[in-house]
Amino acid sequence: MSEIAVPQSFSIPENVSMADSVFRHEKESPEFVAFERPMDGKWVKVSAREFADQVRSVAKGLMASGVEFGDRVAILSGTRYEWVLLDYAIWTAGGVTVAIYETSAADQSKWILEDSGTSILVVEKDEYADVVREVADAAPALREMLTIEPGSGGKSAVEELIARGAAITDEQVEERRAQVVAESGATLIYTSGTTGRPKGVLLKHRHLYAESTACAIALPESMQAGRRTLLFLPLAHVFARLISFSAFDSRVTVAHTSDLTTLLDKFAEFQPDFILSVPRVFEKVYNSAKQKAYDGGKGKIFEKASDVAIQYSQSLETGGPGLGLKIKHAVFDRLVYSKLRAALGGKASMAVAGGAALGARLGHFFRGVGVNVLEGYGLTETTGGIIMNTPAAQKIGSVGKPFNGCAAKIAEDGELLLKGPQVFEGYWQNDEATKDAIREGWFHTGDIGAIDENGFVSITGRKKELIVTAGGKNVAPAILEDSLRAHPLISQVLVVGDSKPFIGALITIDQEALPGWLERHSLPAGTPVADLIKNADLIAEIDTAVADTNKKVSKAEAIKKYRILDTDFSIETGELTPTLKLKRNIIHEKHGSEIASIYN
């Protein structure tokens, strides 16, 4: 099968706004607990009525601050309640939310602020303000910067905006809100391209509405009133954002945390019914459980329990487990599986994974344990998820079937093409990139895929050079590679890390620069690179070059480990094109062991 289309069973109102649900909940279910906030060691409930009051008040403050319909307001913050409050307030005031990672380097923030024409920037902490202050001052459209959690004595962004909006009436807010329609811009999210310069993806209210509706159709058991989830992925990422507004629309209670070091404690406290995560978190849960078992002398028990969980899951696709497997599974459920479920809060029987490949083995393991991880696929350009495994239709190892109203097709070169009501219309102020991405009505993902006879989509490779780490972070290798190649001692660099926990690199030494370096370090002329790979002075110099390069990107994009090769890439060996571009696939094949050693 080369194409699959799922009929659309819902319509999108012409005047829809994503802020509508705030005031609908206020009217229809005012006591619905929309959020729980961690305050003074406790989870404090926020009702739909309280949330609507706060959204309305902050929106008034934005209007009093000069935010007009269509103006861009940026949020640079970790995942927290105020992020969502500001998001809905911006929509209520008719604005467009610009999402910026709190880990973004100053240069990245500079480009986003200038390209988006952001008028107000809200940062989480003073330390973030210090990082971006210089570039913020240079952004021509930016009028001011507010802080969510300022130092002692300072007024928070929310407090400041509420105070400013005191003279704005409810009627004025409603007039502004009425200007927002389905075709109005809702958010501007910047996604890395292979050139390294982020491209702005403008998503409209109708895109977000379609995504929320399709998500509710795909996950009826999770997206329903009374369910609970804990969001810990960055809200600047479209994946977390879609769950945020989809959950709110469906009256799911949401809590937030950005401290991954205390994540298991938060799971235990909040006890979510379902979890949204990237595969790396599930890998960590598995690896830490395995390591803990070995440390306690129970490694063999864990290995057997793991094998039984995988067998049990696999049997569900072939008629179900036999009596013997059921008995083994029940035994290990008491010994091992129940403890793993407890680590996730004890109530979660389902999770959604995206942003990177999960892997069939891990998928079967968790389903066998009793936490069914539903893998999906999507991009910023598709408002997050557009293909997904669901409780009703799942094939572990695939990313599932297209959402309601969406279509997928495999092009002649194997590239995955997509259509759907949540697919964006084009990049912000970048017609050339838009023409390249959207052709004949199909969005070209840059990924290589396949569709089986039952309509399940699998991602088999990556057409473009963009790297997606196991944590779901998009990394453009060109920035890192170009910067490192500027060092006189370095000839070529290949950045790696696709579906890996961090970014690494292979580095080759410039043979022409080597003689002078050897002389300066009083080493024999002609010393081969193979004898220098562990030389302290050489390593120190490369370390410095890597450190300088890492200053240009966020922490998640920084090179954590590298390997120096004893031979250079060349046209003759087939590793470079005639124009000296890297043949990445060839290098990966030839130097697979060196790449693997980075992650050992």
N, C-alpha and C positions, 0 to 999 in steps of 0.2 A: 504494500500500500504506500502511495506517495503523497496522499492528501486525505485529510479528515476535517469535516466541518460539523459543528454542533449547533442546531437551530437555537435562535434566541427566543426565550419565553417571557421576557420582560421588556417594558418600554421605559424610555428616559424622559421624564417631564421636561418641557422646554424651559421652565422657570426654576428648575431645581438648583438648590445651593446646599453644599455639605453642612452648612450651619443650621439648616432647617431642623435637623434631628435634635439640636440643643433645645429649641423652643417647643418642639413637639413633645419631647420627654417631659419638659417642665409642665406642660398642660395636661398630658395624658397619664403620666406616671411620675409625679413630682418626688415621691419617696424612693424611687429606684436608686440604689446605691451605684452610682456611675463609676466612682473611683474610691480607692483606699490609699491614703498617703502615709508614709512612714514619718511619724513625728514623736520625738521623745521616747523612742523605743516601743511605740505602739502604732498600730494601723488605725488611722482616723478616717472615718467614712465621709464621703462627699456625695450628697444626694443630687438628683437631677435638678431640683429647685435651686440648691446652693450653687451648682456649677453654672446654671443659666444666669444667675445673678452676677457671678464673677465674670463670665464671658461678656455680658452686656456692659458691665462697668469698665472692663479693660478696653472693650471696643470703643466706648465713649472717649477714653483717654487717648486712644490712637487717633480718633477723629479730631480731638482737641489739639493733638500734636501735629496736625496738618496732613494726615494720611487721607488721600483721596481715592476714589474708586480706581482700581487697577494699579495702585502704587505697590511697590515691593517692600516688604519688611522681612529682614533676615533674622534667623535664630541660630546662634552658635552655642550649643549646649549639649550636655549629656542627656540621657533619657531620664526625664522626671515629669512630675505632674504639671509644672508650669509650662513645659514645652507644649503640651496638648492644650492647656488653657489659652496660651498665646496664639496657637494655630487657629482655634475656633474663633477667637476674638478678631484676628486678622481677617478671616473670612466674613465675619459679621460686619466688619467695617468696610467690606468690599475690596480688601487688599489681597495680595498674592504673597504667600509664605515662601521665602527663600531659605532652603535648608543647607546648613554648613556644619560639617563634622567639627567637634570640639578639638580633635587632634590635627586639624588642618594647619599646615605651615602658613606663615605670614604671606608668602607669595601666592599660595593657592587662594587664601581669603581675599587677597587684593584683586585677583582676576575675577572672582565671583562677584564681589561687591561692585566693581566697576562695570563689568559686562551686564549685570542684572539691573543696574541703576537703582540699587537699594537706597531707600530714603532713611530708614531707621534700622539700626542693628541692636539686637538684644543678645548679650553674652551671659554665660552662666556665672562666671566668677571674675574677680579682679585680675587673676593671673592670665586668663584668656584675653581680657581687655588689654593687658600690657603687651601681649604678643601681637595683637592686630591694631593697636592704637596708631602707629605710624602710617600703616597702609590705609587705615580707616580715615585718617585725616586727609589723605590724598584722594580718596574716592569722591569724584565731583558731585554726585547726587546725594551723598550721605550727609544728613543733617545732624544726627546725634547718635550716641551709643548709651544704652541703658544696661544695668547689671541685675540679674535675677537674685544673686546672693552676694551683695557687696560686703566690703569690710565693715568692721564695727562702726556704728554711727551713720552708715549710709542708708538711704532709702532704696528698697528693692524696686525693680522694674515694675512689678505688679502694683505695689503701693503707690509709686509715682504716677503711673497711668490712671489708676482709679481716682487719685486726687485731682489730676488735671481734668478729668472728664466730668467733674461734678456739675458743671453748667450745661452739659449736653443732655437733652431730653430723650426719653424712651422713643418718642415719635420720630426724632431725628435719626435714631439708630434704625428704626423700622424703615424709614425712607431710604436710607443707605442700603440696607439689607435687600430691599425690594429691587435694587438695581442689578443685583447679581442673578445671572441666569445660567443655564447649562453650558453655554458657550464662553462664559467668563473664565479667566485664568484663576486657578486655585493655588498652584504651587509650582515653583521653579527649582528643580533638582539638578545638580551638575554631576555628570558622569564622565569618568576618564575615558579618553580616546587613545588610540595608539600613538598619536602625536604628542601626548602628554598634556595638552591643554584641555581642561574640562569643557564639555559641551553642555549647555543648558537645555534641559528637557521641560517644556511647559506642559503641564497637565491641567486640563480644565475640570470644572465641577462635574461635567458629564462623564469624564473618564473615571473619576473617583467614585461617582455614584454607580457606574456600571461594575467597577471592581468590587465594591461593597456588596452589591446585589448578587453578583456571581459567586462571591465567597460564601455568602449565606446559603445559597443553593447547594454549593459543593460540600459544605460542612454543617448540615442542619443540626447535628447532635452537639456541636460546640458553639455555633453562633445562635444561641437562644438565651432568653432572659433567665437570669439566675446563675449562669455559669461564671467562672472566674479564670482569669489568666494574669500572669506576671510578665510584663514586658521588660526585657533587659538589653535587647539589641539597640543600636543607635537609631533614634527617631529621624536622623538625617538620612538614613537608608530607607528606600522605598518599601522594603520588605516589612520592617517594623511599623512603618507608617500605615500600610494597608490594613494590618491587623488592628492598629489603633482605632482607625475610623470605622472599620467593619464591626469590631466588637462593640463600639459605642452605639452604632446604628441598631445593633441587635440586642441591646440592653445587657451586655456582658459586663461584669464588674472587672475593672482593670487596675492593677497596681504597677508601679514603676521602680526600677533600680538600675543604676549604672555601675555599681560596684560588684564586679565579677568575683572578687576575692571572697565575698560573703554570700554568693549566689545560693549555695546549698542551704545556708541558714535561712535565707529569705523564702526558699521553696518550703522549708519546714514550717515557717511561721504563717505564710499566706495560703499554702495548700491549693495551688491552681488545679483546675479541672483539665486544662490543656496547656501546652507549652509551644511557643514559637521560638525556633532556634536555628542556628547554622550547624552543619555537621560537626564542626570542631568541638562544640560543647558535648555532643553525644560521644565523640571520641574520647574526650577527657573523662567523662563519667565512666565509660568502659575501662579505660586504661588505669584510672585511679582505683577502681574496684579490683581490677586484676592485680595491681601492685600491692594493694592492701592485703589481698588474699595470700600472695606469695610471702609478704613480710610476716604474716601470721602463721605460716607453715601450712596454708590451705590452698596452695596454688593448683594442685592436681584436682581438687574438688571444684574449683572455679572453672578450670579448663573443661571438665566433664559437664558441668552445668551449662557452660557456654555452648558446647556441642549439642546438648539436648535442646536448648532453647532454639538454636538454628534449625535443627531437625524438625522440631515441633512446628515452627513457622512454615517451613517448606512443605510439611505434610498438609497444611491448610489449603494448599493449592492443588493437592492431588488426592482429594477425598477425605482428608482428616487423619489424625493420629490413631494408631492402633492402641490396644490395651496396654502393651508393654511401655510404649512411649508416654502414654498418659500417666502411668504410675511413676516413671522416672521424673516426668515434668512436675508432678505433684510433690515429690520428695524435694526436688531442687527449688520449688517455689517457696517452701518453708525455710530452706537453708540459705538460699542466695537471692532469688528473684524478689521476694518481698522486701529485702533490704535495699535493693536497687530502686524499687518503686518508692520506698520511704525517702531515699535521697532526693527524689524529685517532688517531695511533698506528701506522697502517699495516696493522693486522689487522682493524679493524672493518668489516664488510660490512653491518651492520644497526644501526639505532638505533630507539628508541621515543620518540615526542614526545607530550607532553600538557600540560595546564595552560592552554593558549591555542591559537588557531588557527594552523596551520602555513602554509597557503596552497598552492594547487595548483602554482604556478610553482616554489616552493622545493622542494616534494616531488618534482616531476619532475626538477629539476636534480640533487638529491642521488642519486636512483635512477639517473639517467644517468651520474653520476660513479662509481657503484659502491658507494654507501652507502645502502641502502634504508631510508628513514625511515618507520616505521610509525606513523601518527597514531592516537591513541585518545582516548577521552572518559571522564571520570569525575569524581566529586566526593568530598569527605570523607565524605558520607553513604552513598556506595556503596563505601567502603573503597578508593577510588582507581578504577582502571579497571574499566569494566563493558561498554564498547563499544570495539572495536578492529579496525583493519586487521591482518591476519596475512599471513605469507608465502604461505599457501594461498588467501587471499581478500582482495584488496586493490583499493581504488578510490581513487586519489589525489584529494584534494579532499573526501572524506568522512571520517568518523571510524571507519568500519568497521561490523561487525555485532556484535550482543550476544555476550557471553561465554557459555560453556557454562552452561546452567541459567538464563539470564537472558532477560528480555523487554523490549521497548520498544514504546511506543504513542504516537501523536500525538493529543492531545486536540482537541476542536472548535475551541479558540482557538489551536491550533498548538503548544501547550506539549508538551515531551517528557516522558513519564511512564515510569518504570522499575520493574521487579520483579527480584528475584534473591536468592540465598542470602547475598550479601554486602551487601545493602541494610540499613541500620541500622533500628532499631525506634523510635527517638525521641530527642529532644534531652534532655540532662541537666537535670533539674529544670525543664523548660519544656514543660508539657503543651499550652499554647496554640500554641506554634510547631510542636509535633509534629502537632497536629490539622490545622494549615494545610498541612503538608508531606506528610502521608500520608493519603490519602483513598481509601476503597474498595480498600485493599490496594496502591495505586500511589503511588510517591514522585514528587511534582511537583518537577521540577528547576528551574523558573523560566526555562529556556531554550526558545527556539523552534526546532523542528526539522522534518525531513522524512525519510521513508523511501521509497527508490526501489523499483522493481519487483523488484530482486534482493536487497532486504533491507539495503542499505547506508544508514546513518544520516548525515544532514548536519545541522549546526547552522547555522541561518540568522539567528539574532538572539538577543537577551538580553531576556527578559521582565522580569526584575527589574533593579533599578538597580545592583546589585553590579558593580563593574568588575574585570576580570581582566587584568592587564598582560601584556605579551609574556613576562615572566619567570615568569608563573604565580602572581603574588601577588594574592590577593583584597583588594580595597580597597572599603570602604564610604564613598561620597562624602559622606554626611550629616555625619560628624564634621568634615570639612574645610570643607564649605559652611556649616554652622551657625556654626562658629568665626569664619570670615572675615566672615560677615554681621553679627557682633556689633560690628565696627568701624564707627564712625559715618560714615565716608566711603564705605563699600561698601553697595550696594543689593542686588545679586544675584550669585550665584556658581554656575557650572556646572563641576564637576570632570569631566575627560575623561582618557582613557588606556586604554580597552578595546583589548586586543591591541597596545598601543603600548609602547615601551621604558621609559617613565616616566609619572608623573602630571603633568598640566597643568591649567590652569583658565582659564575666561573670567570676567572680572570687570567688573561695571558700577558706575558711580558714582551715589551718592545725590544726586539733584538738589536736595533740600531742604537737605542739609548743605553743598552746594557754595558758596553765597554767602558763608557765614562763613569757609570755608577760603580763598576768594579774597581776602577782606579781610585775613586774618591774614598772607597771603603777598604783600600789596601788589600784587595783580593786579587788572586792571579788572573791575568788576562785569559779569556777563553773559558772561564769557569762556566759549565753548562747550567741552564736554569734548573735542571733536576737536582743539582747540588745546592741550590739557593732557596728552594721552596720552604725550608725550615730556618732560614737565616733570620736572626732576630731583627737586624737592621732593615731588611727587605720587608718583613712582616709589619714592622712599625710604620714604614712609609706607606704601605698599602692600607694599613689601619687608618692612618690619618686621612688618606684620600676617601676612604669609605665614610668616615665620620663627617667629613666636609660635605660629601654628597647627600648623606642622610639629613642634613640640615635643610635641604630643599623640599623635603616631603614630610608627610605625617609619620608618626611612629609606626602605624600599621603598614606603611609602605617602605619602611627603612630596611636596608640589608642587615640581617642579623648574623649570618655566617657566609663565608666564601671559601673557595678553593682556588689555589694558583696552579695552573696547568704547566707542564714542562714543555709543551709544544704550542705553537701559535696556530690560530685558524688561518686558512689560506684558500685561495681559489683552486689551487692544485689538489688539495685534499677534499674539495667539494664542500667545504664548510662556509665559504663565502661566494656570493654571486660575482659576476664580472664588475659590478659597480660597488663591490665590497660590502654588500648587505649580508647580514647573518642568515644562513639557512638553518633555522631553529630546529626543525625536525631532525635534520642530519646530525647536528651537534648533540641533541638529546640522545640520539641512538648511539653515537660514537663515544659519548662521555657519560653514559647512564650511571656507571658505577661511581664516578666522581660526584655526580649530582646526588645520588643516593647517600653517599657518605656525609653530605651536608646535613641530612636529616636523621642520621644514626645517633 
